[in-house]
Amino acid sequence: MPLSSQSKLGVASRFTVEIDGYDLGGWAKCSGLEVDFQLKPYVELGNNSFTYQFPSGAKYKNVILERAVTPQESQQVQAWLASMIAQPVPGTASIRLHDAWKSEVLTWTLTGVYPARWSGPSFDADSHELAKETLEISHWGFLEG
């Protein structure tokens, strides 16, 4: 099926993150943007041919972000983390996927956002690797319901 001129394709390496007004910029990796639907099995007495599956909620994984340390964006992460220590109020995050021309393709809005973990770079004088930071955020979900 040919793509129309209106089609936008998201590029996995082009995404940005914003949390509660803090522009955390671009990241190299994002994982955990998923939801598992919980089902409860029910077997009807006298019916051995199948099992009913009833919905019992959704479970969201923590989102893990990773990138090289940068002056401005890494300072924004530190500012957001400091604000959460001072006043731990659940926030809102936006993960925006962009196309090759940096136009927005799709946004996931996460509610009830809290920092779960942050880790900074490991230093090694014998290494030539980039200094990386990792941010893990917990959330209540991204599907309206």
N, CA, C and O atoms as a GROMACS GRO file, in nm:
protein
  580
    1MET      N    1   0.085  -0.117   0.000
    1MET     CA    2   0.000   0.000   0.000
    1MET      C    3   0.090   0.124   0.000
    1MET      O    4   0.172   0.140   0.091
    2PRO      N    5   0.078   0.211  -0.100
    2PRO     CA    6   0.163   0.330  -0.106
    2PRO      C    7   0.126   0.431   0.002
    2PRO      O    8   0.010   0.442   0.042
    3LEU      N    9   0.227   0.504   0.048
    3LEU     CA   10   0.204   0.608   0.148
    3LEU      C   11   0.153   0.734   0.081
    3LEU      O   12   0.202   0.772  -0.026
    4SER      N   13   0.056   0.797   0.142
    4SER     CA   14   0.008   0.924   0.089
    4SER      C   15   0.105   1.033   0.127
    4SER      O   16   0.191   1.014   0.213
    5SER      N   17   0.092   1.147   0.064
    5SER     CA   18   0.180   1.260   0.096
    5SER      C   19   0.152   1.313   0.236
    5SER      O   20   0.232   1.389   0.291
    6GLN      N   21   0.039   1.273   0.296
    6GLN     CA   22   0.004   1.317   0.430
    6GLN      C   23   0.059   1.224   0.538
    6GLN      O   24   0.050   1.258   0.656
    7SER      N   25   0.115   1.110   0.500
    7SER     CA   26   0.164   1.014   0.598
    7SER      C   27   0.289   1.067   0.668
    7SER      O   28   0.378   1.124   0.605
    8LYS      N   29   0.293   1.046   0.799
    8LYS     CA   30   0.411   1.079   0.878
    8LYS      C   31   0.459   0.950   0.942
    8LYS      O   32   0.381   0.875   1.000
    9LEU      N   33   0.585   0.926   0.930
    9LEU     CA   34   0.644   0.807   0.991
    9LEU      C   35   0.736   0.850   1.105
    9LEU      O   36   0.825   0.932   1.086
   10GLY      N   37   0.712   0.794   1.222
   10GLY     CA   38   0.796   0.825   1.337
   10GLY      C   39   0.932   0.760   1.324
   10GLY      O   40   0.943   0.644   1.282
   11VAL      N   41   1.034   0.834   1.359
   11VAL     CA   42   1.171   0.783   1.356
   11VAL      C   43   1.210   0.754   1.501
   11VAL      O   44   1.209   0.844   1.585
   12ALA      N   45   1.245   0.629   1.530
   12ALA     CA   46   1.269   0.584   1.668
   12ALA      C   47   1.380   0.663   1.738
   12ALA      O   48   1.384   0.667   1.861
   13SER      N   49   1.469   0.724   1.662
   13SER     CA   50   1.578   0.800   1.725
   13SER      C   51   1.542   0.947   1.746
   13SER      O   52   1.625   1.025   1.793
   14ARG      N   53   1.419   0.986   1.712
   14ARG     CA   54   1.378   1.126   1.726
   14ARG      C   55   1.259   1.136   1.820
   14ARG      O   56   1.144   1.125   1.778
   15PHE      N   57   1.289   1.157   1.946
   15PHE     CA   58   1.182   1.177   2.044
   15PHE      C   59   1.233   1.270   2.154
   15PHE      O   60   1.352   1.277   2.182
   16THR      N   61   1.139   1.341   2.215
   16THR     CA   62   1.172   1.433   2.323
   16THR      C   63   1.082   1.405   2.442
   16THR      O   64   0.976   1.344   2.429
   17VAL      N   65   1.126   1.453   2.559
   17VAL     CA   66   1.052   1.428   2.682
   17VAL      C   67   1.035   1.560   2.758
   17VAL      O   68   1.129   1.638   2.770
   18GLU      N   69   0.915   1.581   2.808
   18GLU     CA   70   0.886   1.696   2.893
   18GLU      C   71   0.808   1.647   3.014
   18GLU      O   72   0.715   1.568   3.000
   19ILE      N   73   0.848   1.695   3.133
   19ILE     CA   74   0.777   1.658   3.256
   19ILE      C   75   0.745   1.785   3.333
   19ILE      O   76   0.836   1.859   3.372
   20ASP      N   77   0.619   1.810   3.355
   20ASP     CA   78   0.573   1.924   3.435
   20ASP      C   79   0.640   2.056   3.396
   20ASP      O   80   0.680   2.134   3.482
   21GLY      N   81   0.651   2.080   3.266
   21GLY     CA   82   0.710   2.205   3.219
   21GLY      C   83   0.862   2.203   3.209
   21GLY      O   84   0.920   2.298   3.157
   22TYR      N   85   0.926   2.099   3.256
   22TYR     CA   86   1.072   2.085   3.243
   22TYR      C   87   1.100   2.016   3.110
   22TYR      O   88   1.064   1.900   3.091
   23ASP      N   89   1.164   2.087   3.018
   23ASP     CA   90   1.199   2.030   2.888
   23ASP      C   91   1.326   1.947   2.906
   23ASP      O   92   1.436   2.002   2.916
   24LEU      N   93   1.309   1.816   2.909
   24LEU     CA   94   1.423   1.726   2.931
   24LEU      C   95   1.494   1.690   2.802
   24LEU      O   96   1.592   1.615   2.802
   25GLY      N   97   1.445   1.744   2.689
   25GLY     CA   98   1.513   1.729   2.561
   25GLY      C   99   1.505   1.590   2.501
   25GLY      O  100   1.416   1.511   2.532
   26GLY      N  101   1.601   1.562   2.414
   26GLY     CA  102   1.607   1.434   2.345
   26GLY      C  103   1.685   1.330   2.424
   26GLY      O  104   1.770   1.364   2.507
   27TRP      N  105   1.655   1.207   2.397
   27TRP     CA  106   1.721   1.095   2.464
   27TRP      C  107   1.765   0.995   2.358
   27TRP      O  108   1.711   0.994   2.247
   28ALA      N  109   1.862   0.912   2.391
   28ALA     CA  110   1.910   0.810   2.299
   28ALA      C  111   1.824   0.685   2.302
   28ALA      O  112   1.806   0.618   2.200
   29LYS      N  113   1.769   0.653   2.420
   29LYS     CA  114   1.689   0.531   2.436
   29LYS      C  115   1.568   0.558   2.523
   29LYS      O  116   1.572   0.639   2.616
   30CYS      N  117   1.461   0.490   2.492
   30CYS     CA  118   1.340   0.491   2.574
   30CYS      C  119   1.283   0.351   2.570
   30CYS      O  120   1.257   0.296   2.463
   31SER      N  121   1.263   0.292   2.688
   31SER     CA  122   1.203   0.159   2.694
   31SER      C  123   1.095   0.158   2.803
   31SER      O  124   1.093   0.244   2.891
   32GLY      N  125   1.007   0.061   2.795
   32GLY     CA  126   0.903   0.046   2.896
   32GLY      C  127   0.772   0.116   2.864
   32GLY      O  128   0.682   0.119   2.948
   33LEU      N  129   0.759   0.173   2.747
   33LEU     CA  130   0.634   0.238   2.709
   33LEU      C  131   0.537   0.129   2.665
   33LEU      O  132   0.516   0.105   2.546
   34GLU      N  133   0.479   0.063   2.765
   34GLU     CA  134   0.389  -0.049   2.737
   34GLU      C  135   0.288  -0.069   2.848
   34GLU      O  136   0.306  -0.021   2.960
   35VAL      N  137   0.184  -0.141   2.815
   35VAL     CA  138   0.078  -0.171   2.911
   35VAL      C  139   0.042  -0.319   2.899
   35VAL      O  140   0.029  -0.372   2.789
   36ASP      N  141   0.028  -0.384   3.014
   36ASP     CA  142  -0.017  -0.523   3.019
   36ASP      C  143  -0.160  -0.524   3.071
   36ASP      O  144  -0.188  -0.469   3.178
   37PHE      N  145  -0.249  -0.585   2.995
   37PHE     CA  146  -0.386  -0.594   3.038
   37PHE      C  147  -0.403  -0.719   3.124
   37PHE      O  148  -0.376  -0.831   3.080
   38GLN      N  149  -0.448  -0.699   3.246
   38GLN     CA  150  -0.465  -0.808   3.341
   38GLN      C  151  -0.598  -0.876   3.314
   38GLN      O  152  -0.701  -0.810   3.302
   39LEU      N  153  -0.595  -1.008   3.306
   39LEU     CA  154  -0.716  -1.086   3.282
   39LEU      C  155  -0.733  -1.190   3.393
   39LEU      O  156  -0.636  -1.248   3.441
   40LYS      N  157  -0.856  -1.211   3.433
   40LYS     CA  158  -0.887  -1.313   3.534
   40LYS      C  159  -0.961  -1.426   3.463
   40LYS      O  160  -1.064  -1.404   3.400
   41PRO      N  161  -0.908  -1.549   3.475
   41PRO     CA  162  -0.976  -1.662   3.413
   41PRO      C  163  -1.098  -1.706   3.496
   41PRO      O  164  -1.097  -1.698   3.619
   42TYR      N  165  -1.201  -1.750   3.427
   42TYR     CA  166  -1.320  -1.802   3.493
   42TYR      C  167  -1.365  -1.925   3.417
   42TYR      O  168  -1.390  -1.920   3.296
   43VAL      N  169  -1.375  -2.035   3.488
   43VAL     CA  170  -1.420  -2.160   3.427
   43VAL      C  171  -1.565  -2.184   3.469
   43VAL      O  172  -1.596  -2.193   3.588
   44GLU      N  173  -1.651  -2.194   3.371
   44GLU     CA  174  -1.793  -2.218   3.398
   44GLU      C  175  -1.810  -2.367   3.430
   44GLU      O  176  -1.760  -2.454   3.359
   45LEU      N  177  -1.882  -2.394   3.539
   45LEU     CA  178  -1.905  -2.533   3.577
   45LEU      C  179  -1.980  -2.607   3.467
   45LEU      O  180  -2.078  -2.557   3.412
   46GLY      N  181  -1.932  -2.724   3.436
   46GLY     CA  182  -1.995  -2.807   3.335
   46GLY      C  183  -1.950  -2.775   3.194
   46GLY      O  184  -1.990  -2.844   3.100
   47ASN      N  185  -1.868  -2.673   3.175
   47ASN     CA  186  -1.819  -2.638   3.042
   47ASN      C  187  -1.666  -2.649   3.043
   47ASN      O  188  -1.597  -2.562   3.095
   48ASN      N  189  -1.616  -2.758   2.985
   48ASN     CA  190  -1.472  -2.782   2.985
   48ASN      C  191  -1.406  -2.746   2.852
   48ASN      O  192  -1.287  -2.772   2.834
   49SER      N  193  -1.480  -2.686   2.760
   49SER     CA  194  -1.424  -2.659   2.628
   49SER      C  195  -1.345  -2.527   2.621
   49SER      O  196  -1.263  -2.510   2.531
   50PHE      N  197  -1.368  -2.434   2.713
   50PHE     CA  198  -1.291  -2.309   2.712
   50PHE      C  199  -1.301  -2.240   2.848
   50PHE      O  200  -1.380  -2.278   2.934
   51THR      N  201  -1.217  -2.139   2.864
   51THR     CA  202  -1.214  -2.060   2.987
   51THR      C  203  -1.243  -1.915   2.950
   51THR      O  204  -1.185  -1.860   2.856
   52TYR      N  205  -1.334  -1.853   3.024
   52TYR     CA  206  -1.361  -1.711   3.004
   52TYR      C  207  -1.243  -1.629   3.056
   52TYR      O  208  -1.178  -1.669   3.153
   53GLN      N  209  -1.216  -1.516   2.993
   53GLN     CA  210  -1.115  -1.422   3.039
   53GLN      C  211  -1.183  -1.287   3.060
   53GLN      O  212  -1.235  -1.229   2.966
   54PHE      N  213  -1.182  -1.238   3.184
   54PHE     CA  214  -1.245  -1.110   3.216
   54PHE      C  215  -1.139  -1.006   3.250
   54PHE      O  216  -1.044  -1.037   3.323
   55PRO      N  217  -1.154  -0.883   3.200
   55PRO     CA  218  -1.056  -0.779   3.231
   55PRO      C  219  -1.058  -0.742   3.379
   55PRO      O  220  -1.164  -0.734   3.441
   56SER      N  221  -0.939  -0.720   3.434
   56SER     CA  222  -0.932  -0.683   3.576
   56SER      C  223  -0.834  -0.567   3.598
   56SER      O  224  -0.784  -0.548   3.709
   57GLY      N  225  -0.806  -0.492   3.494
   57GLY     CA  226  -0.720  -0.375   3.508
   57GLY      C  227  -0.604  -0.377   3.412
   57GLY      O  228  -0.586  -0.469   3.333
   58ALA      N  229  -0.524  -0.272   3.421
   58ALA     CA  230  -0.407  -0.257   3.335
   58ALA      C  231  -0.286  -0.228   3.424
   58ALA      O  232  -0.297  -0.163   3.528
   59LYS      N  233  -0.172  -0.277   3.380
   59LYS     CA  234  -0.048  -0.257   3.455
   59LYS      C  235   0.054  -0.193   3.361
   59LYS      O  236   0.085  -0.246   3.255
   60TYR      N  237   0.106  -0.077   3.403
   60TYR     CA  238   0.203  -0.003   3.323
   60TYR      C  239   0.344  -0.024   3.377
   60TYR      O  240   0.365  -0.026   3.499
   61LYS      N  241   0.439  -0.041   3.287
   61LYS     CA  242   0.579  -0.055   3.327
   61LYS      C  243   0.640   0.083   3.347
   61LYS      O  244   0.591   0.182   3.293
   62ASN      N  245   0.748   0.088   3.423
   62ASN     CA  246   0.824   0.212   3.435
   62ASN      C  247   0.891   0.242   3.301
   62ASN      O  248   0.931   0.152   3.228
   63VAL      N  249   0.902   0.369   3.270
   63VAL     CA  250   0.970   0.413   3.148
   63VAL      C  251   1.115   0.444   3.184
   63VAL      O  252   1.142   0.515   3.281
   64ILE      N  253   1.207   0.391   3.105
   64ILE     CA  254   1.350   0.410   3.130
   64ILE      C  255   1.409   0.488   3.013
   64ILE      O  256   1.398   0.448   2.897
   65LEU      N  257   1.472   0.601   3.045
   65LEU     CA  258   1.533   0.690   2.946
   65LEU      C  259   1.684   0.690   2.967
   65LEU      O  260   1.732   0.688   3.080
   66GLU      N  261   1.759   0.692   2.856
   66GLU     CA  262   1.904   0.693   2.866
   66GLU      C  263   1.962   0.783   2.758
   66GLU      O  264   1.912   0.788   2.646
   67ARG      N  265   2.070   0.855   2.793
   67ARG     CA  266   2.138   0.942   2.696
   67ARG      C  267   2.272   0.987   2.750
   67ARG      O  268   2.307   0.962   2.866
   68ALA      N  269   2.347   1.055   2.663
   68ALA     CA  270   2.472   1.119   2.704
   68ALA      C  271   2.438   1.244   2.784
   68ALA      O  272   2.337   1.310   2.758
   69VAL      N  273   2.521   1.275   2.881
   69VAL     CA  274   2.502   1.394   2.965
   69VAL      C  275   2.525   1.518   2.878
   69VAL      O  276   2.621   1.525   2.802
   70THR      N  277   2.433   1.615   2.891
   70THR     CA  278   2.446   1.743   2.822
   70THR      C  279   2.426   1.855   2.923
   70THR      O  280   2.354   1.836   3.021
   71PRO      N  281   2.487   1.971   2.903
   71PRO     CA  282   2.478   2.077   3.005
   71PRO      C  283   2.334   2.121   3.035
   71PRO      O  284   2.292   2.118   3.150
   72GLN      N  285   2.260   2.162   2.933
   72GLN     CA  286   2.127   2.220   2.957
   72GLN      C  287   2.024   2.115   2.993
   72GLN      O  288   1.952   2.130   3.092
   73GLU      N  289   2.014   2.008   2.916
   73GLU     CA  290   1.910   1.908   2.937
   73GLU      C  291   1.932   1.830   3.066
   73GLU      O  292   1.835   1.800   3.136
   74SER      N  293   2.055   1.796   3.099
   74SER     CA  294   2.083   1.724   3.223
   74SER      C  295   2.054   1.811   3.345
   74SER      O  296   2.012   1.761   3.449
   75GLN      N  297   2.077   1.944   3.332
   75GLN     CA  298   2.042   2.035   3.441
   75GLN      C  299   1.891   2.041   3.460
   75GLN      O  300   1.844   2.056   3.573
   76GLN      N  301   1.814   2.030   3.351
   76GLN     CA  302   1.668   2.027   3.362
   76GLN      C  303   1.622   1.902   3.437
   76GLN      O  304   1.528   1.908   3.517
   77VAL      N  305   1.688   1.789   3.412
   77VAL     CA  306   1.656   1.666   3.484
   77VAL      C  307   1.682   1.686   3.633
   77VAL      O  308   1.598   1.651   3.716
   78GLN      N  309   1.798   1.743   3.666
   78GLN     CA  310   1.832   1.766   3.807
   78GLN      C  311   1.732   1.862   3.873
   78GLN      O  312   1.695   1.843   3.989
   79ALA      N  313   1.690   1.964   3.800
   79ALA     CA  314   1.592   2.060   3.854
   79ALA      C  315   1.459   1.990   3.881
   79ALA      O  316   1.396   2.015   3.984
   80TRP      N  317   1.415   1.903   3.789
   80TRP     CA  318   1.289   1.831   3.810
   80TRP      C  319   1.300   1.736   3.930
   80TRP      O  320   1.209   1.729   4.013
   81LEU      N  321   1.413   1.664   3.940
   81LEU     CA  322   1.432   1.574   4.053
   81LEU      C  323   1.432   1.651   4.185
   81LEU      O  324   1.372   1.606   4.283
   82ALA      N  325   1.497   1.766   4.188
   82ALA     CA  326   1.500   1.847   4.309
   82ALA      C  327   1.360   1.895   4.345
   82ALA      O  328   1.324   1.899   4.463
   83SER      N  329   1.279   1.931   4.246
   83SER     CA  330   1.141   1.976   4.273
   83SER      C  331   1.058   1.862   4.330
   83SER      O  332   0.970   1.885   4.413
   84MET      N  333   1.086   1.740   4.288
   84MET     CA  334   1.010   1.624   4.338
   84MET      C  335   1.052   1.588   4.480
   84MET      O  336   0.971   1.534   4.556
   85ILE      N  337   1.176   1.618   4.517
   85ILE     CA  338   1.218   1.597   4.656
   85ILE      C  339   1.152   1.702   4.745
   85ILE      O  340   1.104   1.670   4.854
   86ALA      N  341   1.150   1.827   4.698
   86ALA     CA  342   1.092   1.936   4.776
   86ALA      C  343   0.941   1.921   4.791
   86ALA      O  344   0.886   1.948   4.898
   87GLN      N  345   0.874   1.878   4.684
   87GLN     CA  346   0.729   1.865   4.686
   87GLN      C  347   0.688   1.747   4.597
   87GLN      O  348   0.662   1.766   4.478
   88PRO      N  349   0.682   1.626   4.653
   88PRO     CA  350   0.652   1.507   4.572
   88PRO      C  351   0.504   1.496   4.534
   88PRO      O  352   0.426   1.425   4.598
   89VAL      N  353   0.469   1.569   4.430
   89VAL     CA  354   0.332   1.569   4.379
   89VAL      C  355   0.333   1.496   4.245
   89VAL      O  356   0.419   1.523   4.161
   90PRO      N  357   0.238   1.404   4.222
   90PRO     CA  358   0.236   1.333   4.093
   90PRO      C  359   0.224   1.431   3.977
   90PRO      O  360   0.143   1.524   3.981
   91GLY      N  361   0.304   1.409   3.875
   91GLY     CA  362   0.308   1.501   3.762
   91GLY      C  363   0.259   1.440   3.633
   91GLY      O  364   0.198   1.333   3.631
   92THR      N  365   0.287   1.511   3.524
   92THR     CA  366   0.248   1.469   3.390
   92THR      C  367   0.371   1.477   3.300
   92THR      O  368   0.445   1.575   3.303
   93ALA      N  369   0.391   1.373   3.221
   93ALA     CA  370   0.503   1.369   3.126
   93ALA      C  371   0.449   1.352   2.986
   93ALA      O  372   0.345   1.289   2.965
   94SER      N  373   0.520   1.408   2.891
   94SER     CA  374   0.488   1.389   2.749
   94SER      C  375   0.610   1.333   2.679
   94SER      O  376   0.720   1.388   2.688
   95ILE      N  377   0.590   1.222   2.609
   95ILE     CA  378   0.694   1.166   2.524
   95ILE      C  379   0.647   1.187   2.381
   95ILE      O  380   0.546   1.131   2.339
   96ARG      N  381   0.721   1.269   2.307
   96ARG     CA  382   0.681   1.307   2.171
   96ARG      C  383   0.771   1.240   2.068
   96ARG      O  384   0.893   1.254   2.072
   97LEU      N  385   0.708   1.168   1.977
   97LEU     CA  386   0.778   1.103   1.867
   97LEU      C  387   0.776   1.198   1.747
   97LEU      O  388   0.673   1.257   1.716
   98HIS      N  389   0.892   1.213   1.681
   98HIS     CA  390   0.904   1.305   1.567
   98HIS      C  391   0.939   1.227   1.440
   98HIS      O  392   0.988   1.114   1.446
   99ASP      N  393   0.912   1.291   1.326
   99ASP     CA  394   0.952   1.231   1.199
   99ASP      C  395   1.092   1.281   1.163
   99ASP      O  396   1.157   1.349   1.242
  100ALA      N  397   1.138   1.248   1.044
  100ALA     CA  398   1.273   1.283   1.002
  100ALA      C  399   1.294   1.434   0.993
  100ALA      O  400   1.408   1.481   0.998
  101TRP      N  401   1.187   1.511   0.981
  101TRP     CA  402   1.194   1.657   0.970
  101TRP      C  403   1.160   1.726   1.102
  101TRP      O  404   1.136   1.846   1.105
  102LYS      N  405   1.158   1.649   1.211
  102LYS     CA  406   1.132   1.696   1.347
  102LYS      C  407   0.988   1.744   1.369
  102LYS      O  408   0.961   1.817   1.464
  103SER      N  409   0.897   1.703   1.281
  103SER     CA  410   0.755   1.731   1.304
  103SER      C  411   0.700   1.623   1.397
  103SER      O  412   0.739   1.507   1.389
  104GLU      N  413   0.610   1.663   1.485
  104GLU     CA  414   0.553   1.569   1.581
  104GLU      C  415   0.462   1.469   1.510
  104GLU      O  416   0.378   1.506   1.428
  105VAL      N  417   0.480   1.341   1.542
  105VAL     CA  418   0.399   1.234   1.485
  105VAL      C  419   0.294   1.190   1.586
  105VAL      O  420   0.177   1.175   1.552
  106LEU      N  421   0.336   1.169   1.711
  106LEU     CA  422   0.246   1.118   1.814
  106LEU      C  423   0.302   1.154   1.951
  106LEU      O  424   0.424   1.162   1.969
  107THR      N  425   0.212   1.175   2.047
  107THR     CA  426   0.253   1.204   2.184
  107THR      C  427   0.187   1.107   2.280
  107THR      O  428   0.067   1.081   2.270
  108TRP      N  429   0.264   1.055   2.373
  108TRP     CA  430   0.212   0.975   2.483
  108TRP      C  431   0.215   1.063   2.606
  108TRP      O  432   0.320   1.116   2.641
  109THR      N  433   0.101   1.080   2.672
  109THR     CA  434   0.093   1.162   2.792
  109THR      C  435   0.078   1.070   2.912
  109THR      O  436  -0.022   0.999   2.925
  110LEU      N  437   0.178   1.071   2.998
  110LEU     CA  438   0.180   0.985   3.116
  110LEU      C  439   0.131   1.065   3.236
  110LEU      O  440   0.174   1.178   3.258
  111THR      N  441   0.040   1.007   3.313
  111THR     CA  442  -0.013   1.074   3.432
  111THR      C  443   0.045   1.010   3.557
  111THR      O  444   0.095   0.897   3.554
  112GLY      N  445   0.037   1.082   3.668
  112GLY     CA  446   0.086   1.030   3.796
  112GLY      C  447   0.233   0.998   3.793
  112GLY      O  448   0.275   0.894   3.845
  113VAL      N  449   0.312   1.085   3.734
  113VAL     CA  450   0.455   1.060   3.714
  113VAL      C  451   0.535   1.093   3.840
  113VAL      O  452   0.519   1.198   3.901
  114TYR      N  453   0.622   1.000   3.877
  114TYR     CA  454   0.719   1.017   3.986
  114TYR      C  455   0.854   0.965   3.938
  114TYR      O  456   0.859   0.873   3.856
  115PRO      N  457   0.963   1.021   3.987
  115PRO     CA  458   1.092   0.961   3.955
  115PRO      C  459   1.107   0.830   4.034
  115PRO      O  460   1.077   0.826   4.154
  116ALA      N  461   1.152   0.726   3.968
  116ALA     CA  462   1.177   0.599   4.035
  116ALA      C  463   1.327   0.580   4.060
  116ALA      O  464   1.367   0.519   4.159
  117ARG      N  465   1.408   0.634   3.969
  117ARG     CA  466   1.553   0.616   3.981
  117ARG      C  467   1.624   0.707   3.882
  117ARG      O  468   1.577   0.727   3.770
  118TRP      N  469   1.736   0.762   3.923
  118TRP     CA  470   1.826   0.835   3.833
  118TRP      C  471   1.966   0.784   3.860
  118TRP      O  472   2.004   0.764   3.975
  119SER      N  473   2.042   0.765   3.755
  119SER     CA  474   2.183   0.730   3.774
  119SER      C  475   2.267   0.812   3.677
  119SER      O  476   2.230   0.832   3.562
  120GLY      N  477   2.379   0.857   3.728
  120GLY     CA  478   2.470   0.937   3.648
  120GLY      C  479   2.581   0.852   3.590
  120GLY      O  480   2.580   0.730   3.602
  121PRO      N  481   2.676   0.918   3.529
  121PRO     CA  482   2.784   0.845   3.463
  121PRO      C  483   2.881   0.779   3.560
  121PRO      O  484   2.898   0.823   3.674
  122SER      N  485   2.944   0.675   3.513
  122SER     CA  486   3.057   0.614   3.583
  122SER      C  487   3.183   0.673   3.521
  122SER      O  488   3.192   0.688   3.399
  123PHE      N  489   3.279   0.707   3.605
  123PHE     CA  490   3.401   0.771   3.554
  123PHE      C  491   3.515   0.671   3.552
  123PHE      O  492   3.538   0.597   3.648
  124ASP      N  493   3.587   0.670   3.440
  124ASP     CA  494   3.699   0.578   3.423
  124ASP      C  495   3.799   0.646   3.331
  124ASP      O  496   3.770   0.669   3.214
  125ALA      N  497   3.917   0.677   3.381
  125ALA     CA  498   4.019   0.747   3.304
  125ALA      C  499   4.067   0.666   3.184
  125ALA      O  500   4.120   0.724   3.088
  126ASP      N  501   4.050   0.535   3.186
  126ASP     CA  502   4.093   0.450   3.074
  126ASP      C  503   3.987   0.435   2.967
  126ASP      O  504   4.012   0.373   2.863
  127SER      N  505   3.869   0.490   2.989
  127SER     CA  506   3.758   0.473   2.895
  127SER      C  507   3.743   0.595   2.805
  127SER      O  508   3.776   0.707   2.845
  128HIS      N  509   3.695   0.572   2.686
  128HIS     CA  510   3.666   0.681   2.592
  128HIS      C  511   3.517   0.686   2.561
  128HIS      O  512   3.476   0.742   2.459
  129GLU      N  513   3.436   0.629   2.649
  129GLU     CA  514   3.291   0.627   2.629
  129GLU      C  515   3.230   0.760   2.670
  129GLU      O  516   3.289   0.836   2.746
  130LEU      N  517   3.110   0.785   2.619
  130LEU     CA  518   3.036   0.904   2.659
  130LEU      C  519   2.987   0.890   2.802
  130LEU      O  520   2.956   0.780   2.847
  131ALA      N  521   2.981   1.001   2.874
  131ALA     CA  522   2.922   1.002   3.008
  131ALA      C  523   2.772   0.997   2.991
  131ALA      O  524   2.714   1.084   2.924
  132LYS      N  525   2.705   0.896   3.050
  132LYS     CA  526   2.562   0.875   3.029
  132LYS      C  527   2.484   0.893   3.158
  132LYS      O  528   2.536   0.873   3.268
  133GLU      N  529   2.357   0.931   3.142
  133GLU     CA  530   2.264   0.936   3.254
  133GLU      C  531   2.142   0.852   3.218
  133GLU      O  532   2.106   0.838   3.101
  134THR      N  533   2.080   0.796   3.323
  134THR     CA  534   1.959   0.715   3.306
  134THR      C  535   1.854   0.768   3.402
  134THR      O  536   1.882   0.792   3.519
  135LEU      N  537   1.734   0.786   3.349
  135LEU     CA  538   1.620   0.830   3.430
  135LEU      C  539   1.509   0.727   3.416
  135LEU      O  540   1.467   0.694   3.306
  136GLU      N  541   1.461   0.677   3.530
  136GLU     CA  542   1.348   0.583   3.532
  136GLU      C  543   1.231   0.653   3.599
  136GLU      O  544   1.243   0.704   3.710
  137ILE      N  545   1.117   0.654   3.530
  137ILE     CA  546   0.998   0.719   3.587
  137ILE      C  547   0.884   0.619   3.597
  137ILE      O  548   0.860   0.539   3.507
  138SER      N  549   0.816   0.626   3.711
  138SER     CA  550   0.695   0.546   3.730
  138SER      C  551   0.576   0.634   3.693
  138SER      O  552   0.587   0.757   3.694
  139HIS      N  553   0.465   0.572   3.660
  139HIS     CA  554   0.346   0.649   3.622
  139HIS      C  555   0.221   0.564   3.637
  139HIS      O  556   0.228   0.442   3.650
  140TRP      N  557   0.108   0.633   3.636
  140TRP     CA  558  -0.021   0.565   3.650
  140TRP      C  559  -0.077   0.517   3.518
  140TRP      O  560  -0.168   0.434   3.516
  141GLY      N  561  -0.025   0.567   3.408
  141GLY     CA  562  -0.074   0.522   3.278
  141GLY      C  563  -0.073   0.631   3.174
  141GLY      O  564  -0.053   0.748   3.205
  142PHE      N  565  -0.096   0.590   3.050
  142PHE     CA  566  -0.102   0.685   2.939
  142PHE      C  567  -0.226   0.667   2.853
  142PHE      O  568  -0.243   0.737   2.752
  143LEU      N  569  -0.313   0.575   2.890
  143LEU     CA  570  -0.438   0.556   2.816
  143LEU      C  571  -0.552   0.624   2.891
  143LEU      O  572  -0.572   0.600   3.010
  144GLU      N  573  -0.626   0.709   2.820
  144GLU     CA  574  -0.741   0.776   2.881
  144GLU      C  575  -0.847   0.672   2.909
  144GLU      O  576  -0.868   0.580   2.829
  145GLY      N  577  -0.915   0.686   3.021
  145GLY     CA  578  -1.016   0.585   3.047
  145GLY      C  579  -1.117   0.621   3.149
  145GLY      O  580  -1.207   0.541   3.177
   0.00000   0.00000   0.00000
